[in-house]
Amino acid sequence: MTSLAVDRRRTFIRGLIVAVLGGVFLATTGAFGTAGAPFVQRLAYWVLIMVLGGLWGHLCGVLVGRFLDSDERPWLTIVVMVLVITGPLCVIVWAATGLFFSQRLYPLAFLPQLLLPVVVVTAAVTALNVFLGRAQPVRTHAPAPNEPARPARFLERLPLKLKGAAIQAVQAEDHYLRIHTDRGSDLILMRLSDAVEELEGLEGAQTHRSWWVAREAVRGVERGDGRAVLTLEGGLRAPVSRRYARALREADWW
């Protein structure tokens, strides 16, 4: 399993754990008027609600993550996530509340009463996930000295004019990737997340949501205002986002 796949799996599992623990907490405290119900009933209700909300939130997170970097702009990400999640989640809560506590659906007029509780819980869980999930850089690795060499699959995607070139960096540009090499650069149609998986076999790391950099291409670093910029061979400059700077520094990238 690649580093990126492991990171995605870890994020998904962490979100489910947060959802289940949140459900247990809300059931135990009898939150939002559920204290009068038997504990087992409200536990099943809250855990179900939180898990369904967590699954919906995960899908929303994948969508929002295409446009916002949660580590660069965490509070904006939280606000956008709450706005995206709340509407459909209100409908889920409305249906589950009626079926759990009245064995029938409540009138639609009950929906507005759920808005505030859903917003409060969604904001709390989203904030917790955003700040727990401040990511480590997705790294790729060259084979160890005692392992057989396995060429990175990404090398097969190099345009003909770049075949055999040393990759220095891969930069996302809209739906394309610009491949920077010691023989120049060119564009291919691909997502950076998919490219990082195929770059396994080369020593490097994602330094920014739009950049992967080969470690051996780094020639220097400039730091300021909490940010860093890597200078690569040939003068190319690659940004390092705050989300990755500390981990890369601790890994002796500079």
FENKABEL-V64495 format. One record per residue. PSI is psi in whole degrees, -180 to 180 (* if undefined). OMEGA is omega in whole degrees, -180 to 180 (none if undefined). D_CENTER is the distance of its C-alpha to the mean C-alpha in whole Angstrom. Layout:
BEGIN
PSI;OMEGA;D_CENTER
PSI;OMEGA;D_CENTER
END
This chain:
BEGIN
133;-178;17
166;180;15
-40;-178;13
-42;179;10
-40;177;11
-42;-180;12
-43;179;8
-42;180;7
-43;180;10
-42;179;10
-43;-179;7
-47;-179;9
-41;179;12
-41;179;12
-40;178;11
-40;179;14
-44;178;16
-41;-179;15
-46;-179;17
-45;179;20
-39;176;21
-39;178;20
-42;178;23
-42;180;25
-46;-179;25
-37;178;26
-43;-178;29
-38;-179;30
-7;-178;31
43;-173;32
150;173;30
45;172;30
14;-179;34
3;-176;33
-26;-178;35
-15;-180;38
154;175;37
147;-174;37
-45;-178;35
-39;-180;34
-47;-178;33
-27;175;31
-47;178;29
-41;-180;29
-52;-175;28
-40;179;25
-42;177;23
-48;-179;23
-46;-176;22
-38;179;19
-45;177;18
-42;177;19
-37;178;17
-41;178;14
-45;177;14
-41;179;14
-36;178;12
-44;178;9
-42;178;11
-37;179;11
-39;177;7
-42;-180;7
-51;-178;10
-34;-179;9
-18;177;6
-20;-175;9
-22;-177;11
139;174;10
112;-174;8
-23;179;8
-27;176;9
-38;-176;12
68;-173;13
-42;-176;12
-37;176;15
-41;178;15
-43;-180;11
-46;-180;13
-47;-179;16
-42;179;15
-44;180;13
-42;179;16
-40;-178;18
-39;-175;16
-38;-164;16
-48;-175;20
-61;179;22
-34;-179;21
-34;175;21
-41;179;24
-41;178;26
-45;-179;24
-41;179;26
-47;-179;29
-47;-177;29
-39;-179;29
-46;179;31
-45;-177;34
-35;-179;34
-42;-170;33
-14;179;36
-1;-177;38
24;176;38
162;178;38
136;175;35
158;174;36
152;180;37
-23;179;35
-15;179;36
-20;-175;34
-47;-178;31
-28;179;31
-20;-179;32
-13;-172;28
-51;-177;26
-49;178;27
-40;-180;26
-42;179;23
-44;-178;21
-50;-178;22
-42;180;20
-44;-180;17
-43;-179;17
-47;-178;18
-40;179;15
-45;179;12
-42;179;13
-45;180;13
-39;-180;10
-45;-176;9
-25;172;11
-27;-173;11
17;177;7
114;-159;9
155;164;8
151;178;10
141;175;11
117;-175;11
152;171;15
157;-170;17
140;171;21
154;178;24
146;175;26
158;-177;28
-32;-178;32
7;179;33
150;176;31
143;-180;32
133;177;30
104;-179;28
138;178;27
135;-179;24
-28;-177;23
-27;-179;22
-27;180;26
-18;-178;27
-6;-179;25
135;174;27
159;-174;30
-40;-177;33
-14;-179;34
4;-180;31
130;180;32
-5;-180;33
157;176;31
124;180;29
127;178;25
-39;-178;25
158;174;21
126;-173;19
129;178;18
132;175;17
100;-174;19
-122;-179;18
6;-177;18
166;172;20
133;172;20
119;-180;22
117;178;23
126;-180;25
176;178;28
0;177;31
15;-179;33
-165;-177;31
162;177;28
166;-178;27
145;169;25
158;179;24
110;-178;22
155;175;18
146;-179;15
-39;-179;13
-38;178;11
-37;180;14
-41;-179;16
-39;177;14
-41;-176;15
-12;178;18
-4;175;19
128;-171;19
-16;173;23
140;-180;23
117;-179;22
-175;-179;19
155;171;16
122;-178;13
-12;-175;14
160;-180;13
-19;-177;10
6;-175;13
138;162;15
139;-176;16
136;174;19
130;-174;22
-40;-176;23
-11;179;27
-12;-176;26
128;179;26
-15;180;29
173;-180;28
142;173;26
134;-178;27
148;178;25
144;177;26
37;178;24
3;-178;21
169;177;20
152;175;21
126;179;22
134;172;23
125;-177;26
169;178;27
133;-178;30
-2;177;32
-2;178;30
141;-179;27
129;-178;25
128;-179;21
152;173;19
119;-179;17
160;-180;14
-32;-176;15
-26;-175;11
-16;-169;13
-49;-176;17
-45;-178;18
-40;179;16
-38;177;18
-43;180;21
-22;177;21
11;176;21
35;172;24
-22;172;23
*;none;25
END
